[in-house]
Amino acid sequence: MIELDLTLQRGEFSLELALASEARALALFGHSGCGKTTTLLAIAGLLHPQRGRIAIGGHVLFDDATGVDLPAPRRDLGVVFQDARLFQHLSVRDNLRYGMPRDAAPTSFDEVVALLGLATLLKRRPGQLSGGQVRRVAIGRALLRRPRALLLDEPLANLHREARAEVLQHLVRLKREFALTTIMVSHQHDEVAALADAVAIIDDGRLAALQDVAAFRARPAAPFTATVVPGIAAAR
């Protein structure tokens, strides 16, 4: 269960959002500037609401009524930002292992490397990677933290068509093979239709609708139209 009930003020922008969803993969969808990333940062503990409650799977991350406000490192979340934030002086292998629990089984590393197609990249540094490869490494690093939930901020943003298709293919596989709660931010209709189970449509800091992905697929893609990536089927 994903529970969000928060009020947050950033300058002149006001976010007032309340929803509860049992979806394993929830998309926050809407125009740029509507409050999607602000919501994600509040879940991650990088922005602090004035009031409300945030809980994932019964684990309370923030609740002003009871004084709970877990710092970001204690929220047990894997966060993938648009800019990836890899360590440029470390190899792909060392970037993946950064933050990985000491008691993690070696097979978990191998599993993630195989899932994301990173085996041939382990000795490279981020500067030697394409945009799609960088994004896959960032996703792998987040997974290897064994998070309670995965937060994705525009996971396909700023990628060319081929890289976008590549990363989307891997995210579809991830959704099928990992039973992990995921909250993603997007304004791209096709990636939401492929990856989400439920969609929270946000408009100017307010919840306009909460619907299952079947209803979302049936709505017109405009005005958030994205080029549909061929060969991508929706993941369940």
N, C-alpha and C positions, 0 to 999 in steps of 0.2 A: 504493500500500500504506500502510495506517495501522497503525503498530506502537505499542502501549502496554504498558508493563510497569513499574508504579510502586508504590511504597509511600510513603504520606504520612500523617502524624499531625497532626490539628487538634484540640487539646484532648483530649477523651475519644474522639473519632471517629477510627477507623482505616480507611484506604483501602488495599486491596491488590488491584490490578487488572492482569490480563495478557490481552491479546488481540492478534490480527493479522487484518486484514481488507483485502481488495482492493476493497471497495465504494467507489464514488465518493461516496455519501451514507450516512453512518453515523449512526444515532440512538443516543443514550444514554438509556435509558428506565427509569423506575422511580418509586417513591413519592418525595415531597418528603423531603429529608434522607438519601437513600440514597447520595449521593456523586457524582451526575451533574455538578453545577456545579463541585464540587471538582476533578473530572477535567478539565473544560473549562478551568478557571483554571490548572491545571498545564500543560496543552498550550499555553496562551497565554503562559506564563512569568510569571504573576502569583502563583502559589504554587510552592514548590520542594519536590519529593519528597526524602525521605531517601535513596532509592536507586531505580535503575531506568533505563529508556530510553524516550524518546519520539521517533518519527521519522515523517515524512509524505513519501511519495514518495521514499524513500531519503535525504531531507534530515534529518539528526540535529539535534534541538532540545535534547535533554537525554540525557546518558549518564554516569552517575557513574563507570563503569569507566574511561572515557577522559578524564574531566574536562570534558566538554562541557556547558555550561549557557548557552545563548544568552539574552541579555537580551530582554525582550518586543519592543522596537522592531526587533530584528534577526531575528525569527522569520518575518517576511513573512506574517503572518496578518491576515485581516480579521475583527474581532471585533464582534459585535452583542450588547450587553447588554440585559437586560429594560428598563432605564430609558433606553435610547437614547443618552443623554449628548451631545445636540446642543448647540452653542454658541448660547445664547439671543440674543446680540447680533448674530449673523450671519444673513444671508438663507439660504434653502434652497440657492440657487446656491453661496454661499460655504461652507456646511457640506459640500456635496457635493465641492467642490474641495479641501477641507482634507485634506492628506496625499496628494493625487493627484500622481503622479510628474510632474516638469516636462516630460519628453519624451513624455508621453501624447498620443496623437492626439486632436484635437477630436472626431472621430467616436465615440471611446469614451465621452465624456461624453454625447453625444447619444443613443447606443445605450442607455445605462443609464437616462437620463431617460425615453426612450420605453418601455423595458421595464417600468419601475415606475410609469408614468403620472404623472410629476412636472412635466410641461411647464408647466402652469398654476399651479404653486406656487412657481416659482423666486424670485419677488420677496418672498415672504412670510417671516416669521420663525417660529421654532418655536412661539411662543405663539399664533400664528394658525392652527395646524394641529390636526386631529383626532388621536386616538391612533393610528389606522391610518396616517395620513399621516406622522406622526412616525416610526413603525416603518419605513415604506418609505424615508424619507430616510436613516435610519441604515443600512439594508441597502445603499442606493445608495452611500453614502460608503465603506462597507467594500469594495464591489466595485471602486470606482474607485481603490483603492490597488493594484490588480493583485496581489492576494495569492496566495500559494502554496495557501492553503486558507481556507475561510470557516467561522467558528465562530459558531453561533447559540445563545444561551441563552434557552430558552423564547420563541421568536419570536412566538407568538400569545397570550402571557400578558396578562391584564388588559385585553383588548379585548372590546367588546361584540360580539354575534353578527354584525352587518353588517360591522364593521371586521375581525373575525376572518376572515370569508369573503373579504373584499377582499384582505387581506394574503396569505392562503393561495393565492388565485388567482395572485398575482404570484410567490410562491415556486415554485409549480408551473411557471410559465413560465420562471423563472430556471433551474430544474433542467434543463429541456428545452433551453435555448438556450446555457447556459454549461457547458463541460466543466471544472467546478471541484470539487475535493474539498471536501466539506462535512461537518462534524461538528455535530450539533444535539442539544441537551438538551431533553427533553420528558417530561411524564407524561400526555400526551393521545394516546389510541390513534389517533384519526382523522388527526391531522396527521402522525404517524409513518408510518401506512399510506400517506398520500398522497405523502410527500416522501423517505422513506428507501429505500435498496437493501438495507441490512442493519441489524439491531437488536441492540445489546448491552443485555441486561436486567440491571440492577444491583440488588442487594438488600443493604442494610447494608454497603456498601463492598466487596462482592465481586461478581464476574461470575457471575450465575445461569445465563445462556444467551447464546449468540451465534447468531442465526438469520437467514436471508434474509427479506425482507419478505413473501414469499408465505406462509411459515410463520407469521409474526407476524400477518398479516391473518386467518388461520384460527383464531387463539386468541381466547377470549372477551375482550371489551373490559374487563370488570370485573376488578379494582377500580379501574382507571384511567379509567373511562368518561368520555367527553366527548360533547357533542352533535355529531352528524355534520353537517357543513356540506353542504347540498345542492348538486349540480352540480359537485363536485370529484372528478375522476378521478385515480387514482394516476399520478405521473410516472415515466417510465423514464429 
